[in-house]
């Protein structure tokens, strides 16, 4: 602790203990506790409390108050726990007889203030902070503290209950690991006293007839096995395994829903990696006896494990696929296609019953589909998915949901009625459908798949959110379709599908619903990104009305749609007239027209989203070399910069800097300075090449924009401008050859450079920043800019810009001063201290 903080601390402690003072907000108190945590972490000695007696005086004063505020009492409990975290300070506080009055039966426990959850929370946190040495552990066992913790497991406040459970895990782990010298056995007498108390509590709770007691212990065990992988946890498991197994067999037990998480955490522990152990037999039993809804999370968790017996994996996959198999079997009887499963894990009647119920059908399918999407996202799945049958079941679900399938079985009819227009299931099924596009071997169902997708895209009953999902799935499968197309028949099929897709898209682009127009434009952009190199796609697109309709939406009344239209038209440009190959007649007019429209949006649109989209598209064009020769690009960049530098949206200005960065990189490479953007050059670089480079940048009016951006009121803009300038300077000045200050002062540009340096030091506080040659700085003069790059300490500016805005205010001294100022005692404190 610094002398300044030590001088301020007595005043702060006195203010906190004074009931007449206004209470501090919780954030301020939490920052104070964080400071004490850092102090005690680095200094475990007793001197902290001996040299600062005001700390123990604060605790004593708060305890003496008849009715302290709950927030101050909670703070005091936490502070005491933090101070008692080292054995020396713990003994000191014990000698002062403070810990029993805080955490024992003589403390707040059971008093009027105990009703406040913040006090109970502070008590639990204080105890947790304290338990890092054996004396604290023995204090818990002897002062009746453990019984209080057990009670708090069932606290009405979920935060307090969770904290109590975490505390018991910590105490049990610490007790076993600090008090045992030999491997433990299942005999109680081998366990340390504190651990014995917790184990007895767990076992009694598990055998209790009270459902809440069972749940509390299961939560505790779940947390323990999820955080502790020590060998003794296997011994603990052997103590409780029979009781856990009994919960699986007894349908009357209400805690079954918690068993999946417990078993999954145990399965993740390396202690149970032995695939021959009895634990896996219990897991198999759980997959059989838990309901499909309860077993689903366990099954998907097991399938994501690296170490799991293969037969358990297969069983887990079977559990996940059972609802999908039931859908296939219900769709047609006798079964038209092979089902997903040869045999079931649980009774098929259970799944059929859940799918037959209106209340449970959608929930079960949504959960199953979410789990399948997780599995499909894994790079290495250690069990084979029957992708074709899974795809067929997804198609069936989507057909049930929009009424396009007439089942022949009674079960199918019931499921169909349950799923009709069920948006939740539609969205989940389309997500899995999109994920399945990356799997091989599904090409046999392509036509059926696109029939369903097109039906969703065309149907007026498809909600905007479902339509967006359908578009996303369609774009992914179109990309897959292009990879499959090789034979004549497949090419014809692809052409027909694309033709149908563009017909639907034309209608959707004219929808009265702005969300639909927006999703349609996003879909168009996604297709172009994936398929712009495919001749068939380009022909189908250009022969449709889609490009014209997309361009019309640049004037849409909704800003989100205008932004999406900008992005779509920008990507369309790669196909229609910016592509390098075979220009089409009239392209130059189209190009100029589109650029003019986008520049008009950048200049005049009242909303930020479209303007951000324009600068993003311009940068993309520039990055892909689609803006013509260097002279054309110069003028293009210059016009954009002059528009962007006055934009009120900081993200647009930031986008302008990204455009400048790309332009610099491209120009440097084009003029042969470096193949790698911003790589410092060797002395072989000629001054004439540097001069040419500077002239290009000055003509494009880059430097005025960059230096002005250093003083931007939005820090990310200044940071990006500084990064660009540092990169540029590396091409002109090796680190060892920056300009001599005296030479700068004597140069013709010296006065202006001096003004520029003073202005940049003001940062965002700079009132005026003329870039038109005022104040003696000509931002379009190559020589002046060469001097400026060498004279200004950009690295110092970089450090200043990257400091957090509260780097001064975050200091402990500033925090203590703020607290004293808040309670109105700063002046008296200064008199006392000095």
N, C-alpha and C positions, 0 to 999 in steps of 0.2 A: 504494500500500500504506500502510495506517495505521501510526502509530508502535507501537501495541499489537501489531499483527500482525508488524511487523518485529522486535519484541523477542522474540516467541514463536518465530519461524521457526528460529533457530539450534538451539534445543532439539529441535524437531521433526525437522530434518535430521539431527542427531546421533543421535536415536533410530532413525530409519529406516535409518541406515548401520550401526547397532550389531547385529551378528549375535546378541548375547545377549538382545536384547529380543524379546518375543513379537510375531509378525507381526500386522499390521493387516488387517482384513477388506477385501475388494476394494471394497466400497461406499465405505468411508472414503477409500481411495486414489483412487477415481474422483472423489469430491467435491473432493479436494485438487487433482487435475489440472484439474477444471472451474474452480477458483478461479484457477489459473495461466493458463488459457486466457483468462479474462476480463481478467486483469491485462495480459497481452501484447497483447491485442486493442486496449486503450485506450492502451497505452504502448509504442511500438515502439523506444524508445531503449535504449541499452546500460546505462543507470544501474541498471536492475532487477538485473542480475547483478553490476555493480560495487559497488552499495550493499549487496548481500546476498551476500557471498562464500561464505556457507554453502551456497548452491545448487551452485556448482562444486565445493565441498569434498565435498558429498554424492555427486556423480557420480564424483569421483576415488576416494572411499572405497569405493563399491560396486564400481568396477572393480578395486580392489586386493584385494577379498575373494577368497579361493581358491574358495569355494562360496557365493555369495550366494543367497538364496532366490529362486525363479523370479518370485514376485509383486513383490519389491522390484526385481529386475533389469528386469522389464517396466515397472514404474513409472518407473524411471530412464531407460529408453529413450524413453518417451513424454514425460517431463519435458524431456529434452534436445531432442527435436524441437520441443516447444512453445517453448522458449527460443530455439531457432535459427530461428524463423519470421520474425524480422526480420533484415535484412542486417547491421546493426550488432552484434547479439548473436551472429549466426552467425560473424562475423569474430573476435569475442572468444573464442568457444569453440574456433575453429580455432587461434588463437594459443596456447590452453591445450593444444592437441593432444588434444582430447577426442572430437571427432566421428569421426575415423578409428578410434579405439579402440572406439567404440560401434557404428558402422554399417558400417565397412569390413571388409576381410578379417581385420584384427587383432582384431576384436571378437568378440562371442558366436557369430557365424555359424560353424557347423560344430563348435562345442564341445559339451561334455556337456550343458550347460543348453539348447542349441538343440533338443534332443529334446522339450522342454516346449512345447506349443502356445501357452501364455500368453506365453512369451518371443518366439516368432516373431510373434505378434500384436502385442506391444508394439513390436517392431522395425518392422513395417510401419506401424503408427500413427505412430510417431516420425518415420519418413521422410516420410510423408504431411503431417504438420504442418509439417515443415521446408521443403518445396518450395513456397515462395511468392516466391522471388527468384532471379535468375540465378546467383549464386555457388553456391546449393544445387543447382541444376540441373547445373552443371559438376562439382560434387563427385560427383553420382550417376554421371556418365559416366566420371569418371577414377578412382574408387575401387573399381570392380568391383561397385558396388551394383546396377546394372541386371541383371546375370546372376543375382544372388540373387533379385531380384523375379520374373524369368522363371521360375526354378525353383519359387518359392512359388505360382505359378499352379496347380501340380498338387499342392499340399499335401494330406495326408490329412485335415487339419482343414478342413471346409467354410468356417468363418468366416475362417480365414487365407487360403484360396484366393480367396474372394470379395473380401477386403480387398486382396489383391495385384492382382487384376484392376482394382478401383476405383482403386488407386494408379497403375497404368499409364495408365488413362484420364486421370487428373489430370495426370500428367507429360507425356503426349503433347499434351493440350490446352494446358497452360501453355507448353510448349516452342514450339509453333507460334505461339501468340498473343503471346508476348513476344519471340521471336527472328526474326520475319519482318516485312519492311517492304513486300513486294510480293506479289501473288497467286501461289500455288503452282501448279506444273504436275506432271505425272506423273513427271518426271525426279527421281531420287533426290537429285541434287546440289543441288536447289533447297530441300530440306528441312533444318531445323536438325539438328545432330549427334545430339542426344538423340532427336528425333523419328525420324531415320533408323534408329537402333538398334531402336526399337520397330517401325517399319514392316518392317524386314528380318526381325525376329523373327516378326511376323504372317505375312508371305508364306512364310517357310520352314516355319512350322508348318502352314499351310494346304496346302502341297505335300508335307507329310510323309506317310509311310505309317503313322504311329502315330495311332490314332484319338483318344487322349487329347490329343495335341498339337493336333489339328484342333479338338477341342471347346473347349480353352482359348482358342484364338484367336477362335472364333465367339462365345464368351461375352464376350470383351473387346470385340469389334466390336459386339455387341448392346448392351452397356452404353454404349459410346461414342456410337453413333447415337441411343440413347435419351436422352442427356443433353446432347449438343453439337449445335447447329444452325448452326454456322458454315459459311461458303461452302466452306472447304477440305475439308470432309467429302465433298463431291461428287468432288473430285480423288482422295481416298482410295478412294472407292467404285469409281471407274473403274479403279484399280489392281487391285482384287480381284474385280470383277464376273465376269470370265471363269472364275475359279476357283470362285466360288459357283455359277455356272451348271453347271459340270462336276459338282458334287456332286448336282445335281438329276437329271442324266442317268445317273449311275453308281449302280446299285442296290446295289453292294457297299459303298458308303460308309455308315458307321454314324452319321454326324453329321447325317443328313437331318432328324431330329426337332428339331434346333435351328435349322433354317433359317427356320421360320415366324416365330419371335420376332424374328430378325434382320431379315427382310424387312418385318415389321410396324413395327418401330422406324424403319427407313429410310423407309417410306411415311408415317409420322407427321411426319417432318421437313419443314419448309417449304422446305428446299433442293430437295426432289424433288417440289414441287407441280405442276411442269410436266407436264400430262397427256400430252404428246406424247413425253416422254423414253423412252429405251431401258429405263429401270428397270422401267416398267410391263409391258413385254414379258416381262421376267424374272419378274415377279409372276404373270402369266398362265401362264407355263411351270411355276411352282411349284404353282399350283392344279391343273394337269393331272398333274404327275408325283409329287407327294407323296401318300402314302396318305390315305384319307378321315379317319383319326384325326389325322394330322399336319396336314392342310390345314384342318381344322375351325376351330382357333383363328385361323389366318390369315384365313379367310373372314369370320368374325364381326367380327374387328378391322377389316377393310377396309370392311365395311358400316357401321361406326360412324364412319368418317372423313368429314369435311366435304368434303375435296378428294380425289376419286378418279374416274378415268374411268368413265363409265356402263357401258361394256361390261365392265369389270373387276368392277363391282358386280354386274352380272347373272350373271357367271360365278361370283362368290363365293356368291351366293344359290343358284345351281344346285348347287354343291358341298354346301352345307348341306342342301338339300332332297332330295338323291339317296337317302339311306337311307329317307326317308319315302315317296318315290316307289316305291322297291323294295317297301316294305311293302304299298302299295296294289295294285301289280301282282301280288304274290304271293298276295294274298287271294282273287283270283278270276281265272280264265283260261278263256275270253277275258275281257278287262277289262270289268267291268260299268260303271265310271265312268271319266271322263277322269282321266289321271294328273296328277301335279304338274308334270312336265317334258316338254317336246317333245324335248329331246335332252340327253345327259349330257356332263359335262366330262371325267370319268375313265371308264375302262372299267366298264360296269355289272357285269361279271363280278366285279370286285374287291369291290364293295359286296355283291353276292350271296354271295360267298365268306365275307366277314366276318360277315354275318347268318346264314349257315348253320352257323357254328362256335359251339358252346356257350360257349367261352371269350371270344370277341370280340363276340358279338351284343349282349349287355346293355351292355357298355362303349361301343360305338359309338352305340347308341340313346340312352343316358344323356347322352353328350357332345353329341350332336346336339340333344336336347331342351333341354339347359341353354343351348346357344347360341341356340336359337329363343326361349326365354323372355327372354333378354337383349334380343334384337331387338324383341320385342313390348313391352318396357318403354320403348323409345325413343319420345320424342314426335314426332320427325321422322325417319322412315325414308325414305331417298331412292331406294327401289325398292319396287315393289308386291309385297306378299305374296299368294299365292293362298290366301286364308283358308279358303274353303269346302273346297277339296281338302285343305288342311292339317288342318282339323277332321275330315274324313272319315278321314284317315290316323291321327289320334290315336284316334278311336273304334275303328278296326281294331286298333291296338296294344293298347288296353285289352281288347278282345274276345279277342285272342290270349292275353293274360296270364291271363285267368280261364277260358279254355276255352269261351267262348260262341260261338266262330266255328269252323266246320269248313271249312278251305280246300280248294279243289279242285285246287290245283297242288302238285307235289312240293316246290317251294321253300317254299310257304306252310305245308305240313305240318311241314317242318323248323324253320322260324322259330317256329311255334306251339309245338312241343315245347321249343324253347330258352327261350321266354318264359313258359311256364306257371308261375303263382305267383311270378313274378319281382318282388319288392317294389320293388327299385330303379327298374325301368322304370315300374312302376305309379305310383310317387310323382312321378317326373319328368314323365310324360305328363299326370297330373292337374294339376301346376303349370302346364304350358303350356296346358292346357284352360281353367284359370281365367283366365290372362292373355288368352286369345283371346276371352273374353266381352266385352271392351271394343271389339272390332272389328265393323264393320257387315257385313251381308250374309250372316250365317250362319243366318238363321231357317229356311231350308229344311230344315235337319237337326235342328231342335229336338227332335222326337219321338224320333229315333234316339239323340240325345245323352242325353236323360233316361232312355231305356231302359237305356243302359249305366250311367249314374250310379246309377239305382235298383237295378240288378243288383248293383253294388258295395256300396251301402248295405245291401242285404238279405242278401248272401251271408255265411254263417258263416265262410267261408274268408278273408274280407278281414281283414288284420291291423289292429290298432288305429292304427298310424301311417298306413297307406294309407287307412283309414276317415276319419281326420282330414282328409287331403288331399281325399278325395271330398266330405266335408261342405263344405269351403271352396270347392271348384269348384261344388258345387250351389248354395250361397248366392249366388255371383256370377251364375250363369246364371239363377237365379230372379229376381234383380233385372232382368236383361236381358229375361227373359220378360214381366215386367209392362209394360215399355216397348213391347213388340211387340203386346200383346193389344189389339185394337181391334174386330175382326169377331166375330160370334157364334161361329163355329167355333173361332176362336183363344181366345175366352173359355172355351168349354167344355173345350178342350184344357188351358188353364191350370188350371182348376178340378180336372180329373182328375189333373194332375201334382201339384198341392198336396195333394190327398186322398191320393195314393200316398205322397208325402213324409212326411206326418204319421202315416200308418200305420206306416211304417218307423221313424220317430222314436220312436213309442210303444214299439216293441219294444226299440230301442237304449237308451232311458232306463231299461229294466229289466235291462240286461245285467249279468251277474255280474262283468264286467271293469270296474274303476273308470276305466281310461283311456277306455273306450268311453262310459261314462256322462258323463265329463267333456267329451269331444269333442262329444257329443250336446247338452249344455247350451250349449256355446260356439256350436254351429251354430244353436240356437234363438235365442240372443242376436243373432247376426249377421243372421238373417232378420228379426227384429223391427226392428232398426236400419234395414234397407233398405226394409222393406215395410209398416211399421205404418200408413201412411196409405192403404193399398190395402184397399178394402172386401172384396174376394174373399179376400184373405189373412186378414183379421181373422175373417171368418166361418168359414173352414176351420179356423183355429187354435182358436177358441172352441168349435167343435162337436166337437173331438177331445178325447182324454184327456190331451193334452200339458200343459196348465196344471196339472192336478192332480198328475200324475207329477213335474213339475218342482218343485212345492211340497213334495212328499214327500221329495225329495232334499235339502231343507234339513237333514234329520236323518241324512244319509249318514255312515257311519263314516269315510270318507276326507275329510280336510280340503280337499284340492284340489277335490273334487266339491262339498262344501258351499259353497266360495267361488264356484264357477261357478253353483251353484244360486241363490245370493243375487243374482248379477248377472242371471241369466235371469229370476228372479221379479221383480226390480226393474224390468226392462224390460217384462215382461208387464203390470205395473201400469199402464203407459201405455195399454194396450189394454183391460184388463179393468175398471178403475174410476177411474183418475186422468185419463183423457181428458176434455176439456171437453164434448164433445158427447154427447147422449142417454144419461144414466145409466141403468143397468140395475137392476132391482129386486134388492135384497140387496147392492148394491155397498158400502154403508157398512159393513156387517158384514165383508165381505171385506177392505176397506181396513184397518179397525182390526185385523183378525186378522193380516194380512200385516205391518203395521207392528209389531205386538206381537211377532211371531215374529222379525223382523229385529232388534228392540231386545233381545230375549232372547239372540240370537246375539252381538250386540255386547257384552252384559254377561257372558255365561257361557261362550262357546266357548273351549276351551283352546288352540286354534291361532290364529296371527295372520292367516293368509290369509282365512278367512271374515270376521273382524272388519274387516279392511281393505276387503273387498268391501262390507260393510254401510255403512261410512262413505262410501265412494265413491258408492254408490247413493243414500244420503240427500242427498248434495251434488248429485247429478244431479237428483233430484226437486226440490230447492230451486231450483236454477238454472233449471229449466223451469217453475217456478211451480205445482207440483203438490201443495203442502202446505197448501192452503186459505187462509183469510183471515189477516191479520197476527196476530191474537190466537192462532189455532191454531198458526201458524208459530213464534211466540214460545215457546209451551209445548213444541213439538216440539224446537226448537233447544236450549232449556234442559235438557230431559231428556237429549238426546244429549251435550251438553257435560259434564254431571255424570257421565255414564258414561265418556266418553272421557278426561277429565283424569286418571283413575287408571289408565288402561291402561298395561301394561308395554311394549307395542310402540310404538316411537317413530313408526313410519309411521302407526299409528292416530291418535296424538296430532296428527301433522302433518295428517292428513286432517281431524281436527276443526277445525283452524285454517283449512283451506280452506273448510269448511262455514261457519265464522264470517265469513270474508271475503265469501262469496256472500250470506249473510244481511244483512251490513252494507250491501252494495251495493244489494240489493233494497229494503231498508228505507229507505235514503236516497232512492232514486228514488221509492218509494211515497209518502213524506211530502213530496215535492216539493222537496227540498233541491238536488238536482242530477240532471241526466239522465245525467251521466257519473260512474261510481263514483269516489269519492275526489277529485274536482276541488275545489280550494279555492273557497269561496263568497265572494261579494261582501258588502259591508256590508248589502245589502238583505235578507239572510236574517234573519228575526226571531228574537229570543231565545226566543220561545214554541215555535217549530219546533225549535230546538236542544234545548230542555228536553224536548219530546216524544220526540225522538230518543234523548236520554240515558236517559230513563225506560224506553223500550223495551229498550235495551241492558242497563240495570241489571236489569230484571225477568228478562231472559233469562240473566243471570249471566255476561255476556261478559267483563267486565273482570277478574274474579278469575282466569278461565282464561287470559286474555291476559297479564296481568302475571306470573302463576305460570309461564307457558311461557317467559318471558324468562330464567328461571333453570333451564331444562330442561338436563339433563346431555347431551342430544343436540343438537348445535349447529344442525342444520337446523330444529329446532322453534323454538329461540330466534330464529333469523333470520326465520322466517316470522311469528312473533308480533310482532316489532319492525316488520316491513313493514306489517302490518295496523294497528298502533297509529299509525304515522306517517301512514298514509292516513287514518285516522279523525281524527287531530288536525287535519289540513288542513281539515276541515269545520267546526272550531270556532275555530281560531286561525290567522289569517294570520301569516306568519313574523315580522312586526314587532311582534306584540302578545302574545308569550308572557308568562307570569306573572312579576311582580317577586318575586325571592327573599325580600325583607323582608316583602312583603305575605303571602306564603305562610306564613312563619314565624308571623306574627301571627294568621293565620286559625284557626278552630276545628279544621280538619283538619290544621293545620301539623305537629303532633307525629307523626301517623300518616304523613304524606307524607315527613317526614324519615326515618322508619324504612324506608319503602318505597325511598327513594333509596339508603340505605345497603345494603339487602338486594340491590337490583338490581346494585349495583357488585360484589358478591361473585359474581354470575353463578351458574354451576352449583355453586359451593362453598357456596351458601346452604344451611344445614342444615334450616331449617324455614320454610315459607311458608304461614301460615294465611290462608284466604280467607273466614273466617267472621266478620270484624269484629275479630279479635284485633289487638293492637299498634296500636289506634287508627285503623285504615284500614277504612272501610266500603265495600266494593267494589260494594254495591248502592245507594249514595247518589249521586244524580246530581251534586250540588254537589261532593262530594269527588272524584269522578272527573273533573269538569271541571277542578278545580285540579290533579289528578295529571297530566292530559294536558298542561297548560301548564307544569308545574314540572319534569318529568323530561326530561332531555336525551336524547331518543330517538335523535338523530343520532349522538351520541357512543357510545351503546350499540350502534347499528347498525355503526359502524366497528369497535368491539371484537369484536362477534360475527362480523364478516366477516374478521378477521385469521386467517391460517392458524395452526394449533396449533403449528407449528414456526417462527414468524416470528422468534423470538429465537434459537432453536438453529441456524438456517440461516446465521448470520453467519460470515464467515471466522474471526474471532477465536474464536468459540465452537468452531468445528471444530478449530482448532489446540489449544485448551485440552483438548478431548476426546481428541485424539491423545496429548497429553502425559499426561493422566490415565490413558489406557489402558496406556501403557508404563511408568507409575509414576514419572515424573520431574517432575511438576508443581512440587513443592516446591523441588527443586534449581534448576529453571529460573527460578522467581520470584526466588530469591536472586541468580542470575547477572544477571537483567534489571534488578533494582532495587537 
